[in-house]
Amino acid sequence: MSQAPHLQNSLQHIIREAMEISTAKFVKTVERATKLLQEENGKIGNFQILGRHVKIKPSGEAVVVSDLHGDLESLVQILQQSDILQRMENSKHVSLVFLGDYGDRGEFSAEVYYTVLQLKLQCPAQTVLMRGNHEGPKDILASPHDLPTQFQTRFGKEWIEAYHKVVGLFPHLCNSVSVEGRYLMVHGGLPQQARAIEDFAYAHERYPKNTFLEDLLWSDPLESFEGVYPSPRGAGKLFGKNITEEVLKALDAKILIRGHEPCSDGFQINHDGRILTLFSRKGAPYYNACGAYLDVKLSDKCQSAEQLIPYIHRF
């Protein structure tokens, strides 16, 4: 049974609304999405939600989209090229997962936020919105944080209300996603001492005393290295292959799927195939040649990220 009638037909309508949206309607959409996320708990469709962690059954299909940073054109291209909305309409076992970083950098940040929130509202049991470092806590929010300037340009004198509503949404976005026996998904990296799903699910509640949330949002893998190093980003850490192996084993996962790092070819593989990094936006200030997203059957048991390459779509 369809969860969102005529969703595919509504894509153009959603994008048109995004480009013309009033401050009042934008604020209302953010409020509705925030309320929805606040109330999510337990079994919802194909998801099992614990705290801010979403567990997806190892069946059906998923399209995974990484950093967008205000790149509405790439988002629309992904949605159209993957035909994900029609597939979600036809089957409740098709999921759409966003890895965070919806705003900043690109000029259509408000429009990207509006679009992904509408998708969540229309297909709540099939859409996951994760938190990126650009949706992080105020004390480790990415810099430059140009969302206020973008909102001033987009909404004029009413920008402050729209901006504060979006910032209020950030803490309710998901910290992580897992597919049992297969994948762990985060925006940035892995906390060195994490050994259970609860460490991910409740990382936001334990921050800042516990730095797990900072690591999830900010950390990056480092090749030919073990342990952790301070990150040149000023937040998070650089973590070695042994950290990846230990955390994935503890969580019964084979591959970490993440975003956070620009990739000139749209994706890269690290730690001997244990990590796949995706980057789904194009253009300045990253100037990557390609963006990419993942379109994968969740029942497949891939042992290495190299086996996921046929399911990576570059554009």
TORVO-659866 format. One record per residue (C-alpha): x, z, y; residue in one letter; residue number from 1. Coordinates in pm, whole numbers. Last residue first. Layout:
N
ATOM       px       pz       py   aa     i
ATOM        X        Z        Y    a   NUM
...
***
This chain:
315
ATOM       px       pz       py   aa     i
ATOM     2664    -1174     1243    f   315
ATOM     2799    -1003      935    r   314
ATOM     2588     -904      637    h   313
ATOM     2737     -654      394    i   312
ATOM     2570     -666       52    y   311
ATOM     2841     -882     -108    p   310
ATOM     3099     -631       26    i   309
ATOM     2939     -334     -150    l   308
ATOM     3161     -361     -459    q   307
ATOM     3463     -318     -233    e   306
ATOM     3315       17     -130    a   305
ATOM     3395      151     -475    s   304
ATOM     3206      294     -772    q   303
ATOM     2883      108     -709    c   302
ATOM     2588      225     -916    k   301
ATOM     2305       -7     -814    d   300
ATOM     1969      170     -787    s   299
ATOM     1993      184     -409    l   298
ATOM     1982     -192     -376    k   297
ATOM     2178     -272      -60    v   296
ATOM     2149     -438      280    d   295
ATOM     2440     -319      494    l   294
ATOM     2486     -412      859    y   293
ATOM     2754     -598     1050    a   292
ATOM     2873     -695     1398    g   291
ATOM     3135     -960     1437    c   290
ATOM     3426    -1062     1662    a   289
ATOM     3461     -716     1812    n   288
ATOM     3497     -712     2191    y   287
ATOM     3463     -333     2208    y   286
ATOM     3369     -293     2575    p   285
ATOM     3210     -540     2567    a   284
ATOM     3054     -746     2289    g   283
ATOM     2895     -678     1956    k   282
ATOM     2696     -400     1790    r   281
ATOM     2652     -309     1424    s   280
ATOM     2974     -134     1326    f   279
ATOM     3003      -31      961    l   278
ATOM     3267      188      795    t   277
ATOM     3282      200      415    l   276
ATOM     3476      488      262    i   275
ATOM     3584      559      -99    r   274
ATOM     3741      219     -146    g   273
ATOM     4102      328     -160    d   272
ATOM     4068      566      135    h   271
ATOM     3933      310      382    n   270
ATOM     3717       -1      398    i   269
ATOM     3629     -186      719    q   268
ATOM     3320     -339      875    f   267
ATOM     3198     -561     1159    g   266
ATOM     3507     -786     1150    d   265
ATOM     3667     -628     1459    s   264
ATOM     3552     -284     1352    c   263
ATOM     3463      -25     1617    p   262
ATOM     3465      327     1470    e   261
ATOM     3159      557     1475    h   260
ATOM     2984      423     1164    g   259
ATOM     2968      577      818    r   258
ATOM     2904      514      448    i   257
ATOM     3091      754      217    l   256
ATOM     3110      628     -140    i   255
ATOM     3091      788     -485    k   254
ATOM     2856     1081     -427    a   253
ATOM     2789     1392     -633    d   252
ATOM     2811     1627     -333    l   251
ATOM     3117     1819     -457    a   250
ATOM     3283     1496     -566    k   249
ATOM     3225     1336     -226    l   248
ATOM     3371     1639      -49    v   247
ATOM     3685     1656     -261    e   246
ATOM     3756     1282     -260    e   245
ATOM     3710     1244      115    t   244
ATOM     3928     1546      187    i   243
ATOM     4198     1408      -46    n   242
ATOM     4187     1074      136    k   241
ATOM     4287     1227      468    g   240
ATOM     4095     1351      767    f   239
ATOM     4142     1289     1140    l   238
ATOM     3951     1556     1326    k   237
ATOM     3651     1614     1551    g   236
ATOM     3674     1625     1928    a   235
ATOM     3942     1517     2176    g   234
ATOM     3927     1155     2060    r   233
ATOM     4296     1178     1968    p   232
ATOM     4181     1379     1665    s   231
ATOM     4367     1688     1548    p   230
ATOM     4494     1637     1191    y   229
ATOM     4334     1713      856    v   228
ATOM     4451     1722      494    g   227
ATOM     4626     1432      328    e   226
ATOM     4762     1112      479    f   225
ATOM     4825      753      386    s   224
ATOM     4519      635      582    e   223
ATOM     4326      843      834    l   222
ATOM     3949      880      823    p   221
ATOM     3763      962     1146    d   220
ATOM     3583     1272     1280    s   219
ATOM     3329     1283     1563    w   218
ATOM     2968     1334     1456    l   217
ATOM     3003     1495     1115    l   216
ATOM     3316     1682     1225    d   215
ATOM     3142     1829     1531    e   214
ATOM     2849     1931     1313    l   213
ATOM     3082     2107     1067    f   212
ATOM     3253     2302     1346    t   211
ATOM     3106     2645     1266    n   210
ATOM     3074     2888     1555    k   209
ATOM     2951     2594     1765    p   208
ATOM     2737     2507     1570    y   207
ATOM     2569     2690     1281    r   206
ATOM     2219     2558     1345    e   205
ATOM     2339     2200     1384    h   204
ATOM     2529     2213     1054    a   203
ATOM     2208     2309      872    y   202
ATOM     2156     2003      651    a   201
ATOM     2524     1915      627    f   200
ATOM     2654     2246      488    d   199
ATOM     2325     2276      300    e   198
ATOM     2419     1964      104    i   197
ATOM     2705     2159      -50    a   196
ATOM     3086     2165      -49    r   195
ATOM     3186     2127      314    a   194
ATOM     3534     2273      375    q   193
ATOM     3705     1971      531    q   192
ATOM     3401     1858      730    p   191
ATOM     3355     1486      669    l   190
ATOM     3340     1207      923    g   189
ATOM     3154     1013     1188    g   188
ATOM     2791      904     1162    h   187
ATOM     2715     1034      816    v   186
ATOM     2600      871      493    m   185
ATOM     2670      994      139    l   184
ATOM     2619      741     -135    y   183
ATOM     2584      705     -511    r   182
ATOM     2506      986     -753    g   181
ATOM     2210     1097     -546    e   180
ATOM     2150      888     -235    v   179
ATOM     2246     1101       63    s   178
ATOM     2171     1108      434    v   177
ATOM     2328     1310      714    s   176
ATOM     2283     1497     1042    n   175
ATOM     1930     1377     1116    c   174
ATOM     1789     1359     1469    l   173
ATOM     1614     1670     1601    h   172
ATOM     1901     1788     1821    p   171
ATOM     1903     1452     2009    f   170
ATOM     1536     1440     2115    l   169
ATOM     1584     1675     2408    g   168
ATOM     1846     1435     2545    v   167
ATOM     1581     1163     2530    v   166
ATOM     1327     1377     2717    k   165
ATOM     1588     1471     2978    h   164
ATOM     1663     1105     3048    y   163
ATOM     1299     1001     3085    a   162
ATOM     1228     1293     3321    e   161
ATOM     1537     1218     3531    i   160
ATOM     1472      844     3558    w   159
ATOM     1154      868     3767    e   158
ATOM     1322      749     4090    k   157
ATOM     1428      422     3927    g   156
ATOM     1345      374     3561    f   155
ATOM     1598      116     3440    r   154
ATOM     1877      153     3695    t   153
ATOM     1851      530     3698    q   152
ATOM     1831      526     3318    f   151
ATOM     2154      326     3296    q   150
ATOM     2331      566     3531    t   149
ATOM     2213      866     3330    p   148
ATOM     2315      694     3002    l   147
ATOM     2673      645     3120    d   146
ATOM     2830      922     2914    h   145
ATOM     3195      834     2958    p   144
ATOM     3257     1044     2761    s   143
ATOM     3085     1141     2438    a   142
ATOM     2890     1466     2431    l   141
ATOM     3097     1756     2301    i   140
ATOM     2964     2040     2520    d   139
ATOM     2622     1875     2558    k   138
ATOM     2558     1862     2184    p   137
ATOM     2575     1513     2033    g   136
ATOM     2361     1204     2074    e   135
ATOM     2660      988     2168    h   134
ATOM     2839     1154     1876    n   133
ATOM     2577     1002     1651    g   132
ATOM     2256     1153     1514    r   131
ATOM     2063      984     1238    m   130
ATOM     1727      814     1257    l   129
ATOM     1576      750      914    v   128
ATOM     1286      509      862    t   127
ATOM     1073      474      548    q   126
ATOM      837      773      556    a   125
ATOM      794      754      935    p   124
ATOM      705      382      939    c   123
ATOM      519      324     1268    q   122
ATOM      665      624     1448    l   121
ATOM     1016      560     1318    k   120
ATOM      997      192     1416    l   119
ATOM      870      292     1760    q   118
ATOM     1162      531     1795    l   117
ATOM     1405      252     1703    v   116
ATOM     1257       22     1968    t   115
ATOM     1234      280     2250    y   114
ATOM     1593      395     2198    y   113
ATOM     1714       34     2200    v   112
ATOM     1519      -40     2519    e   111
ATOM     1659      266     2694    a   110
ATOM     2013      165     2596    s   109
ATOM     1976     -193     2715    f   108
ATOM     2284     -210     2941    e   107
ATOM     2534     -138     2665    g   106
ATOM     2799      136     2685    r   105
ATOM     2570      433     2625    d   104
ATOM     2280      442     2379    g   103
ATOM     2186      410     2012    y   102
ATOM     2486      592     1867    d   101
ATOM     2337      691     1529    g   100
ATOM     2363      588     1163    l    99
ATOM     2026      411     1144    f    98
ATOM     1860      389      801    v    97
ATOM     1573      154      713    l    96
ATOM     1413      215      374    s    95
ATOM     1234        0      116    v    94
ATOM     1052      183     -163    h    93
ATOM      718      178       22    k    92
ATOM      698     -194      -50    s    91
ATOM      534     -489      124    n    90
ATOM      535     -345      476    e    89
ATOM      893     -229      439    m    88
ATOM      988     -579      325    r    87
ATOM      812     -734      622    q    86
ATOM      995     -499      855    l    85
ATOM     1330     -556      686    i    84
ATOM     1334     -932      724    d    83
ATOM     1714     -885      712    s    82
ATOM     1774    -1159      969    q    81
ATOM     1487    -1048     1194    q    80
ATOM     1569     -678     1206    l    79
ATOM     1941     -747     1234    i    78
ATOM     1894    -1004     1513    q    77
ATOM     1666     -766     1703    v    76
ATOM     1928     -492     1685    l    75
ATOM     2204     -732     1787    s    74
ATOM     2012     -840     2096    e    73
ATOM     1925     -483     2190    l    72
ATOM     2291     -383     2225    d    71
ATOM     2250      -47     2399    g    70
ATOM     2522      124     2200    h    69
ATOM     2419      -17     1861    l    68
ATOM     2630      188     1620    d    67
ATOM     2537      148     1250    s    66
ATOM     2246      -10     1068    v    65
ATOM     2178       51      698    v    64
ATOM     1913     -158      523    v    63
ATOM     1789       15      211    a    62
ATOM     1642      -94     -119    e    61
ATOM     1438       51     -402    g    60
ATOM     1561      328     -625    s    59
ATOM     1821      604     -602    p    58
ATOM     1579      843     -428    k    57
ATOM     1670      920      -68    i    56
ATOM     1786     1264       45    k    55
ATOM     1755     1330      417    v    54
ATOM     1949     1614      579    h    53
ATOM     1848     1780      907    r    52
ATOM     1689     2082      740    g    51
ATOM     1604     1963      391    l    50
ATOM     1408     1639      373    i    49
ATOM     1327     1463       47    q    48
ATOM     1256     1098      123    f    47
ATOM     1074      826      -73    n    46
ATOM      745      920       91    g    45
ATOM      789     1251      270    i    44
ATOM      887     1536       41    k    43
ATOM     1003     1851      217    g    42
ATOM     1022     1881      593    n    41
ATOM      952     1665      896    e    40
ATOM      772     1861     1168    e    39
ATOM     1045     1850     1432    q    38
ATOM     1102     1480     1367    l    37
ATOM      738     1396     1436    l    36
ATOM      732     1609     1751    k    35
ATOM     1044     1435     1879    t    34
ATOM      895     1093     1802    a    33
ATOM      575     1172     1992    r    32
ATOM      769     1308     2291    e    31
ATOM     1000     1006     2298    v    30
ATOM      700      770     2294    t    29
ATOM      525      963     2572    k    28
ATOM      839      951     2788    v    27
ATOM      865      575     2743    f    26
ATOM      498      535     2827    k    25
ATOM      532      736     3148    a    24
ATOM      855      563     3252    t    23
ATOM      693      223     3215    s    22
ATOM      799      -15     2942    i    21
ATOM      854     -382     3029    e    20
ATOM     1159     -466     2816    m    19
ATOM     1064     -222     2541    a    18
ATOM      707     -349     2544    e    17
ATOM      830     -703     2482    r    16
ATOM     1052     -573     2204    i    15
ATOM      763     -386     2041    i    14
ATOM      533     -689     2073    h    13
ATOM      793     -917     1920    q    12
ATOM      823     -675     1632    l    11
ATOM      443     -639     1595    s    10
ATOM      401     -937     1364    n     9
ATOM      645     -779     1120    q     8
ATOM      455     -451     1136    l     7
ATOM      124     -618     1057    h     6
ATOM       -5     -305      887    p     5
ATOM      242      -13      883    a     4
ATOM      230      199      569    q     3
ATOM      132      -88      344    s     2
ATOM        0        0        0    m     1
***
